Amino acid sequence: MIPVPQSCIIPFDFEEIQDKQYRNLLKKEFSICRNKKSSIQTKAQTVHQFVTLEPEKHQKMLAYCVDFKKIETFCLSYGEVSTKQVQPQNKFEARLAAAEAKKVNPEAQEHHFKHL
């Protein structure tokens, strides 16, 4: 799970997926994730705690985990990062561009990012 600024969370409409088989696969995967949400969040929080608070006890995990502190800092400072303007190719990219265009106040985002 990674931190994502609230301003970057984009609603997703499965019906926009043209390929019916792929759309159904995504729906099934989403349903499984939703059903296991509590378990996924608990495990993610445990890994986060091991890596950020007790790294010396969990050296093996450090080899394959992201640097949570680094990406959380980036998440909080996201509004200060300049992004290259690219012409959107589809609705998803258009929504992403709109989210990136919003100004983000890092102090206000501190407690409002979500781990996905």
Summary of the structure (lengths in Angstrom):
residues: 116
radius of gyration: 17.0
end to end distance: 4.5
largest distance: 48.0
contacts: 251
relative contact order: 0.22
helix: 63%
strand: 3%
